[in-house]
């Protein structure tokens, strides 16, 4: 009886090398090259749904190109997620730039991430969308390792080093 090699399935720890390009942009947006592979528990929603779905059944050493549409990635761009804030809300010493990321808090003290979308003399347009919302994502992936998750990893819902 031969042991069948593991393939990507729910509750397995997957190690993944990846390179991400955005539609129409030849520049690499993100990559694991020169770093440790991305490790996650498959089927737990730790990575975007479109990429997670494309990995099912892959074996160690297998490579694949995956195209993820916005609805299966970081969502569509939500026009209601833009907010105009008076410029004097920000400290005078703060050097605001378009594209700059900001960590803010709502009235309940919850952390929010926003990006400066536009600068005006009296106001700042903030974008609360994920920076990749509305983008078609092009991944080149390679599964570098697969192993069963430990009971502790499954209980804690993340990979332990």
PLY file of the C-alpha trace (Angstrom):
ply
format ascii 1.0
element vertex 161
property float x
property float y
property float z
element edge 160
property int vertex1
property int vertex2
end_header
0.00 0.00 0.00
1.48 3.36 -1.00
0.92 6.61 0.81
-0.75 9.09 -1.47
0.97 12.50 -1.21
-1.01 15.21 0.54
-2.85 17.70 -1.61
-4.30 20.99 -0.43
-7.47 20.37 1.57
-9.29 21.88 4.54
-7.49 22.00 7.89
-4.05 21.35 6.37
-1.21 23.84 6.85
-0.13 25.08 3.43
3.16 26.84 2.69
2.88 28.97 -0.42
5.35 30.96 -2.47
3.58 33.65 -4.46
4.02 36.68 -6.66
1.17 39.14 -7.13
0.64 41.47 -10.10
-2.30 43.80 -10.64
-4.21 43.90 -13.91
-2.40 45.99 -16.51
0.66 46.53 -14.32
3.83 44.53 -15.06
5.40 45.58 -11.72
5.36 43.05 -8.88
2.90 44.30 -6.25
3.78 41.72 -3.58
5.86 38.56 -3.37
7.18 36.01 -0.92
10.46 35.88 -2.86
13.39 36.34 -0.49
11.13 35.62 2.50
9.56 32.63 4.15
6.58 31.21 2.26
3.12 32.31 3.36
1.75 29.73 5.83
-1.95 29.34 6.61
-4.58 26.76 7.49
-6.56 25.95 4.33
-10.32 26.40 4.46
-10.32 28.81 7.39
-10.58 32.05 5.40
-7.03 33.15 6.23
-6.41 34.17 2.62
-8.75 35.70 0.06
-11.50 33.32 -1.13
-10.55 33.25 -4.82
-6.98 32.20 -4.08
-8.01 29.71 -1.40
-10.45 28.00 -3.77
-7.83 27.74 -6.53
-5.40 25.89 -4.26
-7.61 22.87 -3.50
-6.08 19.67 -4.86
-2.61 21.12 -5.51
0.42 19.07 -4.40
3.83 20.12 -3.10
5.94 21.49 -5.95
2.93 22.25 -8.12
2.75 25.72 -9.66
-0.28 27.57 -10.93
-1.36 30.94 -12.23
-4.51 32.21 -10.53
-6.64 35.18 -11.55
-8.86 36.50 -8.77
-11.74 38.85 -9.58
-12.53 41.64 -7.08
-15.59 39.88 -5.66
-13.39 36.89 -4.73
-10.52 39.07 -3.53
-10.81 42.30 -1.56
-14.24 43.25 -2.85
-15.49 45.87 -5.24
-14.56 49.50 -4.70
-17.28 50.95 -2.44
-18.00 54.59 -3.26
-19.65 54.96 0.17
-16.30 54.16 1.82
-14.92 57.62 1.01
-15.23 60.36 3.59
-14.34 64.04 3.45
-12.67 65.17 6.70
-11.83 68.77 7.63
-8.10 69.34 7.22
-7.81 70.88 10.69
-8.76 67.48 12.16
-5.16 66.45 11.47
-2.16 67.89 13.35
-0.55 70.79 11.49
2.79 68.98 11.68
1.43 65.90 9.89
2.76 65.70 6.32
-0.22 64.25 4.46
0.34 62.72 1.02
-2.02 61.07 -1.45
-1.79 57.28 -0.99
-0.59 57.58 2.61
-2.04 55.00 4.98
-3.53 56.13 8.28
-4.64 54.22 11.36
-7.68 55.88 12.91
-10.19 55.05 15.61
-13.95 55.27 15.39
-16.17 56.55 18.23
-16.05 53.11 19.88
-12.25 53.00 19.86
-12.14 50.41 17.06
-9.10 50.65 14.78
-9.79 51.68 11.18
-7.41 51.79 8.26
-7.78 54.56 5.70
-5.80 55.99 2.82
-5.51 59.60 1.73
-7.33 59.73 -1.60
-7.29 63.47 -2.19
-5.87 66.59 -0.55
-7.72 69.91 -0.68
-6.87 73.19 1.04
-9.65 72.76 3.63
-10.30 69.01 3.57
-8.87 65.53 3.14
-10.70 62.77 1.26
-10.13 59.46 3.03
-10.68 56.07 1.40
-11.69 53.30 3.82
-11.64 50.60 1.11
-8.92 47.96 1.20
-6.10 49.21 -1.06
-6.74 46.25 -3.41
-10.53 46.68 -3.54
-11.75 46.67 -7.14
-8.51 45.14 -8.44
-8.17 41.99 -10.54
-5.31 40.04 -8.92
-2.83 37.87 -10.84
-1.01 35.35 -8.68
1.81 32.98 -9.60
1.84 30.40 -6.81
3.80 27.32 -5.82
2.87 25.02 -2.97
6.12 24.41 -1.08
4.83 22.28 1.80
1.66 20.71 3.16
1.16 19.14 6.55
-1.70 18.34 8.88
-2.47 21.16 11.30
-1.96 20.31 14.94
-4.96 20.19 17.29
-3.61 23.35 18.94
-3.31 25.16 15.59
-6.88 24.22 14.71
-8.11 25.33 18.14
-6.25 28.66 17.92
-7.11 29.05 14.22
-3.57 29.95 13.13
-0.24 28.32 12.30
2.28 28.03 15.12
6.00 28.32 14.46
0 1
1 2
2 3
3 4
4 5
5 6
6 7
7 8
8 9
9 10
10 11
11 12
12 13
13 14
14 15
15 16
16 17
17 18
18 19
19 20
20 21
21 22
22 23
23 24
24 25
25 26
26 27
27 28
28 29
29 30
30 31
31 32
32 33
33 34
34 35
35 36
36 37
37 38
38 39
39 40
40 41
41 42
42 43
43 44
44 45
45 46
46 47
47 48
48 49
49 50
50 51
51 52
52 53
53 54
54 55
55 56
56 57
57 58
58 59
59 60
60 61
61 62
62 63
63 64
64 65
65 66
66 67
67 68
68 69
69 70
70 71
71 72
72 73
73 74
74 75
75 76
76 77
77 78
78 79
79 80
80 81
81 82
82 83
83 84
84 85
85 86
86 87
87 88
88 89
89 90
90 91
91 92
92 93
93 94
94 95
95 96
96 97
97 98
98 99
99 100
100 101
101 102
102 103
103 104
104 105
105 106
106 107
107 108
108 109
109 110
110 111
111 112
112 113
113 114
114 115
115 116
116 117
117 118
118 119
119 120
120 121
121 122
122 123
123 124
124 125
125 126
126 127
127 128
128 129
129 130
130 131
131 132
132 133
133 134
134 135
135 136
136 137
137 138
138 139
139 140
140 141
141 142
142 143
143 144
144 145
145 146
146 147
147 148
148 149
149 150
150 151
151 152
152 153
153 154
154 155
155 156
156 157
157 158
158 159
159 160
